[in-house]
């Protein structure tokens, strides 16, 4: 008798074979193993899909953040140039006033126009304020004065400091006087 063979038992004239029972036990355990492996596989696939989706979301979010950063990369520099624009605006306004003899030379006007065109090409736009309805999300009220007419109540009477957008993001709020 070899080691692989199992002895047969004779009980009441019938012969019982042990290898069949072992095959059935192996089949059941194989089915259980297959079910267990399939469950593990399904769980691994689910984890993989979730991780893949999370990574895709990370890539998209990272790309959006980079684009936003590129759009507003020069914001600090532009914020430092804005007072120069304010000075140019005041000088031009003073020169346009007929009660003064002060004038801007043609060269200074060219520099003024060039500076505004360069800022516009960078995405900087001024916020229009005079005569507009006061909006606390765009304007900063410095003071309130009695409105000269009824229709000017709640509207901007004067602009103290011009506000600016950089690619649809407010980089400086307009400082205004509001009628009450």
BASE-564164 format. One record per residue: residue number from 0; chain; residue in three letters; x, y negated, z negated of N, C-alpha, C in turn. Coordinates in steps of 0.05 Angstrom, whole numbers, plus 5000, padded with zeros to 4 digits. Atoms other than C-alpha are relative to their C-alpha. Layout:
<seke NUM; 'A'; 'ALA'; <X; Y; Z>; <X; Y; Z>; <X; Y; Z>>
...
This chain:
<seke 0; 'A'; 'UNK'; <5017; 5023; 5000>; <5000; 5000; 5000>; <5018; 4975; 5000>>
<seke 1; 'A'; 'UNK'; <4983; 5025; 4997>; <5027; 4931; 5019>; <4989; 4979; 4980>>
<seke 2; 'A'; 'UNK'; <5007; 5021; 5019>; <5024; 4868; 4978>; <4975; 4985; 5009>>
<seke 3; 'A'; 'UNK'; <5023; 5015; 4989>; <4972; 4836; 5025>; <4974; 5015; 4996>>
<seke 4; 'A'; 'UNK'; <5024; 4985; 5002>; <4923; 4892; 5017>; <4991; 5001; 4971>>
<seke 5; 'A'; 'UNK'; <5011; 4998; 5027>; <4877; 4896; 4957>; <4988; 5027; 4997>>
<seke 6; 'A'; 'UNK'; <5012; 4973; 5004>; <4855; 4961; 4927>; <4970; 4998; 5001>>
<seke 7; 'A'; 'UNK'; <5029; 4999; 4998>; <4784; 4980; 4941>; <4990; 5014; 4975>>
<seke 8; 'A'; 'UNK'; <5012; 4987; 5023>; <4740; 4998; 4883>; <4976; 5016; 5009>>
<seke 9; 'A'; 'UNK'; <5023; 4984; 4993>; <4689; 5052; 4887>; <4982; 5000; 4976>>
<seke 10; 'A'; 'UNK'; <5019; 5001; 5022>; <4628; 5039; 4846>; <4974; 5013; 5010>>
<seke 11; 'A'; 'UNK'; <5024; 4985; 4993>; <4570; 5088; 4851>; <4999; 5007; 5029>>
<seke 12; 'A'; 'UNK'; <4999; 4990; 4973>; <4592; 5113; 4918>; <5002; 4978; 5021>>
<seke 13; 'A'; 'UNK'; <4996; 5022; 4981>; <4598; 5044; 4950>; <5028; 4989; 4997>>
<seke 14; 'A'; 'UNK'; <4973; 5012; 5000>; <4663; 5012; 4968>; <4997; 4970; 5001>>
<seke 15; 'A'; 'UNK'; <5001; 5030; 5001>; <4671; 4939; 4950>; <5027; 4990; 5010>>
<seke 16; 'A'; 'UNK'; <4975; 5011; 4989>; <4722; 4899; 4989>; <5004; 4972; 4988>>
<seke 17; 'A'; 'UNK'; <4993; 5026; 5011>; <4756; 4841; 4954>; <5007; 4980; 5021>>
<seke 18; 'A'; 'UNK'; <4992; 5021; 4981>; <4784; 4807; 5016>; <4976; 4985; 5011>>
<seke 19; 'A'; 'UNK'; <5023; 5015; 4990>; <4713; 4788; 5040>; <4993; 4978; 4980>>
<seke 20; 'A'; 'UNK'; <5006; 5021; 5020>; <4700; 4751; 4974>; <5020; 4978; 5002>>
<seke 21; 'A'; 'UNK'; <4979; 5021; 4999>; <4766; 4715; 4980>; <4996; 4983; 5025>>
<seke 22; 'A'; 'UNK'; <5004; 5015; 4976>; <4750; 4695; 5052>; <4977; 4981; 4996>>
<seke 23; 'A'; 'UNK'; <5022; 5018; 5005>; <4683; 4667; 5030>; <5008; 4977; 4982>>
<seke 24; 'A'; 'UNK'; <4990; 5021; 5018>; <4717; 4630; 4973>; <5018; 4980; 5015>>
<seke 25; 'A'; 'UNK'; <4982; 5017; 4985>; <4769; 4604; 5021>; <4983; 4982; 5019>>
<seke 26; 'A'; 'UNK'; <5017; 5016; 4982>; <4714; 4582; 5070>; <4986; 4978; 4985>>
<seke 27; 'A'; 'UNK'; <5013; 5020; 5015>; <4677; 4545; 5016>; <5021; 4979; 4992>>
<seke 28; 'A'; 'UNK'; <4980; 5019; 5008>; <4740; 4513; 4991>; <5010; 4984; 5024>>
<seke 29; 'A'; 'UNK'; <4992; 5014; 4975>; <4759; 4496; 5063>; <4979; 4979; 5007>>
<seke 30; 'A'; 'UNK'; <5021; 5019; 4994>; <4691; 4463; 5074>; <5001; 4977; 4980>>
<seke 31; 'A'; 'UNK'; <4997; 5022; 5020>; <4700; 4424; 5009>; <5024; 4982; 5006>>
<seke 32; 'A'; 'UNK'; <4976; 5015; 4992>; <4770; 4404; 5031>; <4995; 4982; 5024>>
<seke 33; 'A'; 'UNK'; <5007; 5016; 4977>; <4744; 4381; 5098>; <4982; 4977; 4993>>
<seke 34; 'A'; 'UNK'; <5017; 5022; 5008>; <4689; 4341; 5066>; <5015; 4979; 4984>>
<seke 35; 'A'; 'UNK'; <4983; 5018; 5016>; <4739; 4311; 5017>; <5018; 4984; 5018>>
<seke 36; 'A'; 'UNK'; <4982; 5014; 4982>; <4787; 4294; 5073>; <4985; 4980; 5018>>
<seke 37; 'A'; 'UNK'; <5016; 5019; 4984>; <4731; 4263; 5115>; <4992; 4976; 4983>>
<seke 38; 'A'; 'UNK'; <5007; 5023; 5018>; <4710; 4220; 5055>; <5025; 4982; 4996>>
<seke 39; 'A'; 'UNK'; <4975; 5016; 5003>; <4783; 4199; 5045>; <5005; 4984; 5026>>
<seke 40; 'A'; 'UNK'; <4996; 5013; 4974>; <4788; 4183; 5120>; <4981; 4977; 5003>>
<seke 41; 'A'; 'UNK'; <5020; 5021; 4998>; <4724; 4142; 5118>; <5008; 4976; 4982>>
<seke 42; 'A'; 'UNK'; <4991; 5021; 5019>; <4750; 4104; 5057>; <5024; 4985; 5011>>
<seke 43; 'A'; 'UNK'; <4976; 5012; 4989>; <4817; 4092; 5090>; <4993; 4982; 5024>>
<seke 44; 'A'; 'UNK'; <5009; 5016; 4977>; <4782; 4067; 5154>; <4987; 4974; 4990>>
<seke 45; 'A'; 'UNK'; <5013; 5023; 5012>; <4739; 4020; 5112>; <5020; 4980; 4989>>
<seke 46; 'A'; 'UNK'; <4979; 5018; 5010>; <4800; 3992; 5076>; <5015; 4987; 5022>>
<seke 47; 'A'; 'UNK'; <4986; 5011; 4977>; <4836; 3984; 5142>; <4985; 4978; 5013>>
<seke 48; 'A'; 'UNK'; <5017; 5020; 4986>; <4778; 3947; 5174>; <4998; 4974; 4983>>
<seke 49; 'A'; 'UNK'; <5002; 5023; 5017>; <4770; 3901; 5114>; <5027; 4984; 4999>>
<seke 50; 'A'; 'UNK'; <4974; 5013; 5001>; <4845; 3887; 5111>; <5005; 4986; 5027>>
<seke 51; 'A'; 'UNK'; <4997; 5012; 4974>; <4846; 3873; 5186>; <4984; 4975; 5003>>
<seke 52; 'A'; 'UNK'; <5017; 5023; 4999>; <4787; 3826; 5181>; <5011; 4977; 4983>>
<seke 53; 'A'; 'UNK'; <4989; 5020; 5018>; <4819; 3790; 5122>; <5024; 4987; 5013>>
<seke 54; 'A'; 'UNK'; <4976; 5011; 4987>; <4884; 3782; 5161>; <4992; 4982; 5024>>
<seke 55; 'A'; 'UNK'; <5010; 5016; 4978>; <4846; 3755; 5222>; <4990; 4973; 4990>>
<seke 56; 'A'; 'UNK'; <5010; 5025; 5013>; <4811; 3704; 5177>; <5023; 4983; 4991>>
<seke 57; 'A'; 'UNK'; <4977; 5014; 5008>; <4878; 3685; 5148>; <5014; 4986; 5023>>
<seke 58; 'A'; 'UNK'; <4987; 5012; 4977>; <4908; 3673; 5217>; <4984; 4976; 5010>>
<seke 59; 'A'; 'UNK'; <5017; 5022; 4991>; <4848; 3630; 5238>; <5002; 4976; 4982>>
<seke 60; 'A'; 'UNK'; <4999; 5022; 5020>; <4850; 3589; 5174>; <5027; 4987; 5002>>
<seke 61; 'A'; 'UNK'; <4974; 5011; 4998>; <4925; 3580; 5180>; <5003; 4983; 5026>>
<seke 62; 'A'; 'UNK'; <4999; 5015; 4975>; <4918; 3557; 5253>; <4985; 4974; 4997>>
<seke 63; 'A'; 'UNK'; <5015; 5024; 5004>; <4864; 3507; 5233>; <5015; 4980; 4983>>
<seke 64; 'A'; 'UNK'; <4984; 5017; 5018>; <4908; 3480; 5177>; <5023; 4987; 5015>>
<seke 65; 'A'; 'UNK'; <4978; 5011; 4984>; <4966; 3472; 5225>; <4991; 4978; 5019>>
<seke 66; 'A'; 'UNK'; <5011; 5020; 4982>; <4923; 3434; 5275>; <4993; 4975; 4985>>
<seke 67; 'A'; 'UNK'; <5006; 5023; 5016>; <4897; 3389; 5220>; <5025; 4985; 4992>>
<seke 68; 'A'; 'UNK'; <4974; 5012; 5008>; <4968; 3377; 5196>; <5012; 4984; 5023>>
<seke 69; 'A'; 'UNK'; <4989; 5014; 4977>; <4990; 3359; 5266>; <4985; 4974; 5007>>
<seke 70; 'A'; 'UNK'; <5016; 5023; 4994>; <4932; 3311; 5275>; <5006; 4977; 4981>>
<seke 71; 'A'; 'UNK'; <4995; 5020; 5020>; <4949; 3274; 5211>; <5029; 4998; 4991>>
<seke 72; 'A'; 'UNK'; <4972; 4999; 5008>; <5024; 3284; 5210>; <5012; 4973; 4995>>
<seke 73; 'A'; 'UNK'; <4988; 5027; 5003>; <5041; 3210; 5218>; <4984; 4982; 4982>>
<seke 74; 'A'; 'UNK'; <5018; 5017; 5016>; <4989; 3186; 5168>; <5016; 4982; 4981>>
<seke 75; 'A'; 'UNK'; <4984; 5017; 5018>; <5042; 3161; 5118>; <5013; 4977; 5014>>
<seke 76; 'A'; 'UNK'; <4987; 5021; 4984>; <5079; 3122; 5171>; <4979; 4980; 5009>>
<seke 77; 'A'; 'UNK'; <5021; 5018; 4991>; <5014; 3093; 5199>; <4990; 4983; 4977>>
<seke 78; 'A'; 'UNK'; <5009; 5016; 5023>; <4992; 3072; 5129>; <5019; 4978; 4994>>
<seke 79; 'A'; 'UNK'; <4981; 5021; 5005>; <5056; 3033; 5123>; <5000; 4978; 5021>>
<seke 80; 'A'; 'UNK'; <5001; 5019; 4978>; <5045; 2999; 5190>; <4974; 4983; 4998>>
<seke 81; 'A'; 'UNK'; <5025; 5014; 5001>; <4973; 2978; 5174>; <5002; 4972; 4989>>
<seke 82; 'A'; 'UNK'; <4997; 5028; 5008>; <4994; 2916; 5134>; <5011; 4982; 5022>>
<seke 83; 'A'; 'UNK'; <4989; 5016; 4978>; <5033; 2893; 5195>; <4977; 4993; 5019>>
<seke 84; 'A'; 'UNK'; <5023; 5006; 4983>; <4969; 2900; 5237>; <4982; 4979; 4987>>
<seke 85; 'A'; 'UNK'; <5016; 5020; 5014>; <4932; 2861; 5183>; <5012; 4972; 5004>>
<seke 86; 'A'; 'UNK'; <4987; 5026; 4996>; <4983; 2805; 5188>; <4997; 4990; 5028>>
<seke 87; 'A'; 'UNK'; <5004; 5008; 4972>; <4978; 2804; 5264>; <4971; 4990; 5003>>
<seke 88; 'A'; 'UNK'; <5028; 5009; 4998>; <4902; 2800; 5258>; <4995; 4973; 4988>>
<seke 89; 'A'; 'UNK'; <5003; 5026; 5013>; <4906; 2742; 5210>; <5013; 4978; 5016>>
<seke 90; 'A'; 'UNK'; <4986; 5020; 4983>; <4957; 2706; 5254>; <4984; 4994; 5025>>
<seke 91; 'A'; 'UNK'; <5016; 5005; 4976>; <4914; 2715; 5315>; <4975; 4985; 4994>>
<seke 92; 'A'; 'UNK'; <5024; 5014; 5008>; <4851; 2693; 5279>; <5006; 4970; 4994>>
<seke 93; 'A'; 'UNK'; <4992; 5028; 5006>; <4888; 2631; 5254>; <5006; 4985; 5025>>
<seke 94; 'A'; 'UNK'; <4993; 5014; 4975>; <4914; 2615; 5323>; <4975; 4995; 5017>>
<seke 95; 'A'; 'UNK'; <5025; 5004; 4984>; <4844; 2623; 5354>; <4982; 4979; 4987>>
<seke 96; 'A'; 'UNK'; <5016; 5020; 5013>; <4815; 2574; 5303>; <5007; 4973; 5012>>
<seke 97; 'A'; 'UNK'; <4996; 5025; 4986>; <4805; 2508; 5339>; <5008; 4977; 4981>>
<seke 98; 'A'; 'UNK'; <4993; 5022; 5019>; <4816; 2466; 5276>; <5029; 4999; 4994>>
<seke 99; 'A'; 'UNK'; <4971; 5000; 5006>; <4890; 2485; 5272>; <5015; 4997; 5026>>
<seke 100; 'A'; 'UNK'; <4983; 5003; 4977>; <4946; 2469; 5319>; <5018; 5024; 5005>>
<seke 101; 'A'; 'UNK'; <4984; 4976; 4998>; <4979; 2536; 5308>; <4992; 5017; 5024>>
<seke 102; 'A'; 'UNK'; <5005; 4983; 4976>; <4986; 2579; 5370>; <5019; 5024; 4999>>
<seke 103; 'A'; 'UNK'; <4982; 4976; 4997>; <5013; 2648; 5385>; <5012; 4999; 5028>>
<seke 104; 'A'; 'UNK'; <4987; 5000; 4973>; <5063; 2652; 5441>; <4990; 5025; 5016>>
<seke 105; 'A'; 'UNK'; <5008; 4978; 4982>; <5050; 2698; 5500>; <5014; 5025; 4992>>
<seke 106; 'A'; 'UNK'; <4984; 4976; 5008>; <5105; 2745; 5477>; <4989; 5013; 4975>>
<seke 107; 'A'; 'UNK'; <5012; 4989; 5024>; <5074; 2752; 5408>; <4974; 5014; 5006>>
<seke 108; 'A'; 'UNK'; <5025; 4987; 4992>; <5007; 2767; 5439>; <5005; 5027; 5014>>
<seke 109; 'A'; 'UNK'; <4993; 4975; 4987>; <5040; 2820; 5482>; <5008; 5021; 4980>>
<seke 110; 'A'; 'UNK'; <4992; 4982; 5021>; <5071; 2852; 5421>; <4975; 5010; 4985>>
<seke 111; 'A'; 'UNK'; <5025; 4994; 5014>; <5003; 2849; 5386>; <4984; 5021; 5016>>
<seke 112; 'A'; 'UNK'; <5015; 4982; 4983>; <4968; 2883; 5444>; <5013; 5028; 5003>>
<seke 113; 'A'; 'UNK'; <4985; 4975; 4998>; <5023; 2935; 5452>; <4998; 5017; 4975>>
<seke 114; 'A'; 'UNK'; <5002; 4986; 5025>; <5021; 2952; 5378>; <4972; 5014; 4997>>
<seke 115; 'A'; 'UNK'; <5026; 4989; 5001>; <4946; 2962; 5381>; <4996; 5023; 5019>>
<seke 116; 'A'; 'UNK'; <5003; 4978; 4980>; <4950; 3005; 5444>; <5015; 5025; 4991>>
<seke 117; 'A'; 'UNK'; <4985; 4977; 5010>; <5004; 3049; 5413>; <4985; 5013; 4977>>
<seke 118; 'A'; 'UNK'; <5015; 4988; 5022>; <4963; 3058; 5350>; <4975; 5014; 5010>>
<seke 119; 'A'; 'UNK'; <5023; 4986; 4988>; <4902; 3075; 5392>; <5007; 5026; 5013>>
<seke 120; 'A'; 'UNK'; <4992; 4975; 4987>; <4941; 3127; 5431>; <5007; 5022; 4979>>
<seke 121; 'A'; 'UNK'; <4995; 4981; 5021>; <4960; 3159; 5364>; <4974; 5009; 4986>>
<seke 122; 'A'; 'UNK'; <5026; 4992; 5012>; <4886; 3164; 5346>; <4990; 4982; 4978>>
<seke 123; 'A'; 'UNK'; <5008; 5020; 5020>; <4881; 3103; 5301>; <4979; 4982; 5011>>
<seke 124; 'A'; 'UNK'; <5021; 5018; 4991>; <4816; 3065; 5307>; <4991; 4984; 4977>>
<seke 125; 'A'; 'UNK'; <5011; 5018; 5021>; <4789; 3006; 5268>; <4971; 5007; 4994>>
<seke 126; 'A'; 'UNK'; <5028; 4997; 5008>; <4724; 3011; 5230>; <4986; 4973; 5003>>
<seke 127; 'A'; 'UNK'; <5015; 5025; 4996>; <4674; 2959; 5253>; <4983; 4995; 4975>>
<seke 128; 'A'; 'UNK'; <5013; 5005; 5025>; <4644; 2924; 5193>; <4980; 4977; 5000>>
<seke 129; 'A'; 'UNK'; <5017; 5024; 5003>; <4615; 2854; 5201>; <4972; 5004; 5012>>
<seke 130; 'A'; 'UNK'; <5028; 4997; 4991>; <4539; 2856; 5206>; <4989; 5028; 4997>>
<seke 131; 'A'; 'UNK'; <5008; 4972; 5003>; <4537; 2931; 5193>; <4987; 5004; 4972>>
<seke 132; 'A'; 'UNK'; <5011; 4993; 5026>; <4497; 2963; 5137>; <5022; 5012; 4983>>
<seke 133; 'A'; 'UNK'; <4979; 4990; 5018>; <4541; 2977; 5076>; <4997; 5030; 4996>>
<seke 134; 'A'; 'UNK'; <4999; 4971; 5004>; <4561; 3050; 5073>; <5024; 5006; 4981>>
<seke 135; 'A'; 'UNK'; <4978; 4996; 5019>; <4601; 3070; 5011>; <5020; 5022; 5009>>
<seke 136; 'A'; 'UNK'; <4981; 4980; 4990>; <4632; 3128; 5050>; <5020; 4988; 5020>>
<seke 137; 'A'; 'UNK'; <4981; 5013; 4981>; <4665; 3079; 5099>; <5011; 4974; 4989>>
<seke 138; 'A'; 'UNK'; <4992; 5026; 5009>; <4669; 3014; 5060>; <5004; 4999; 4970>>
<seke 139; 'A'; 'UNK'; <4996; 5005; 5028>; <4694; 2990; 4993>; <4991; 4971; 4995>>
<seke 140; 'A'; 'UNK'; <5011; 5026; 5005>; <4653; 2932; 4966>; <5018; 4986; 4979>>
<seke 141; 'A'; 'UNK'; <4983; 5016; 5018>; <4698; 2879; 4935>; <4982; 4983; 4983>>
<seke 142; 'A'; 'UNK'; <5019; 5017; 5015>; <4641; 2833; 4915>; <4974; 4998; 5015>>
<seke 143; 'A'; 'UNK'; <5026; 5005; 4988>; <4568; 2816; 4928>; <4994; 4971; 4998>>
<seke 144; 'A'; 'UNK'; <5007; 5028; 5001>; <4544; 2748; 4947>; <4971; 4998; 5009>>
<seke 145; 'A'; 'UNK'; <5027; 5003; 4990>; <4474; 2721; 4960>; <5000; 5000; 5031>>
<seke 146; 'A'; 'UNK'; <5001; 4997; 4971>; <4454; 2739; 5031>; <4990; 4973; 5012>>
<seke 147; 'A'; 'UNK'; <5009; 5025; 4988>; <4447; 2678; 5077>; <4971; 5002; 5012>>
<seke 148; 'A'; 'UNK'; <5027; 4995; 4989>; <4384; 2709; 5108>; <4989; 5026; 4988>>
<seke 149; 'A'; 'UNK'; <5012; 4975; 5010>; <4335; 2764; 5088>; <5010; 5025; 5014>>
<seke 150; 'A'; 'UNK'; <4992; 4976; 4985>; <4358; 2811; 5143>; <5029; 5008; 4994>>
<seke 151; 'A'; 'UNK'; <4973; 4993; 5007>; <4430; 2808; 5116>; <5003; 5013; 4973>>
<seke 152; 'A'; 'UNK'; <4999; 4987; 5026>; <4412; 2839; 5049>; <5009; 5029; 5005>>
<seke 153; 'A'; 'UNK'; <4989; 4972; 4998>; <4452; 2904; 5040>; <5019; 5003; 5024>>
<seke 154; 'A'; 'UNK'; <4981; 4998; 4977>; <4495; 2887; 5101>; <5026; 4986; 4993>>
<seke 155; 'A'; 'UNK'; <4973; 5011; 5005>; <4567; 2867; 5105>; <5001; 4971; 5011>>
<seke 156; 'A'; 'UNK'; <4998; 5029; 4993>; <4577; 2791; 5106>; <5028; 4994; 5011>>
<seke 157; 'A'; 'UNK'; <4973; 5006; 4992>; <4653; 2789; 5111>; <5018; 5024; 4995>>
<seke 158; 'A'; 'UNK'; <4980; 4979; 5003>; <4712; 2836; 5118>; <5026; 4988; 4989>>
<seke 159; 'A'; 'UNK'; <4975; 5009; 5013>; <4771; 2825; 5071>; <5024; 5015; 5012>>
<seke 160; 'A'; 'UNK'; <4979; 4984; 4989>; <4813; 2882; 5096>; <4988; 5021; 5018>>
<seke 161; 'A'; 'UNK'; <5012; 4982; 4980>; <4798; 2923; 5158>; <5006; 5030; 4993>>
<seke 162; 'A'; 'UNK'; <4996; 4971; 5005>; <4789; 2999; 5151>; <5007; 5014; 5026>>
<seke 163; 'A'; 'UNK'; <4991; 4986; 4976>; <4818; 3051; 5198>; <4994; 5030; 4997>>
<seke 164; 'A'; 'UNK'; <5003; 4971; 4997>; <4805; 3122; 5222>; <5025; 5010; 5014>>
<seke 165; 'A'; 'UNK'; <4979; 4986; 4986>; <4859; 3170; 5243>; <4988; 5027; 5009>>
<seke 166; 'A'; 'UNK'; <5013; 4976; 4989>; <4828; 3224; 5288>; <4976; 5008; 4984>>
<seke 167; 'A'; 'UNK'; <5026; 4996; 5014>; <4760; 3217; 5254>; <5004; 5005; 4970>>
<seke 168; 'A'; 'UNK'; <4996; 4998; 5029>; <4791; 3219; 5184>; <5006; 4972; 4990>>
<seke 169; 'A'; 'UNK'; <4996; 5027; 5010>; <4788; 3155; 5143>; <5027; 4999; 4986>>
<seke 170; 'A'; 'UNK'; <4974; 5003; 5013>; <4858; 3133; 5125>; <5001; 4975; 4982>>
<seke 171; 'A'; 'UNK'; <5002; 5023; 5018>; <4838; 3066; 5095>; <4971; 4990; 5002>>
<seke 172; 'A'; 'UNK'; <5028; 5010; 5001>; <4769; 3042; 5073>; <5001; 4970; 5005>>
<seke 173; 'A'; 'UNK'; <5002; 5029; 4995>; <4747; 2973; 5095>; <4991; 4987; 4974>>
<seke 174; 'A'; 'UNK'; <5007; 5015; 5024>; <4745; 2923; 5038>; <4982; 4977; 5010>>
<seke 175; 'A'; 'UNK'; <5020; 5019; 4989>; <4682; 2881; 5048>; <4985; 4985; 4978>>
<seke 176; 'A'; 'UNK'; <5018; 5016; 5016>; <4636; 2829; 5019>; <4971; 5007; 5009>>
<seke 177; 'A'; 'UNK'; <5027; 4991; 4993>; <4563; 2852; 5016>; <4979; 4979; 4991>>
<seke 178; 'A'; 'UNK'; <5022; 5018; 5008>; <4500; 2809; 5016>; <4980; 5014; 4983>>
<seke 179; 'A'; 'UNK'; <5020; 4988; 5018>; <4450; 2820; 4961>; <4974; 4984; 4999>>
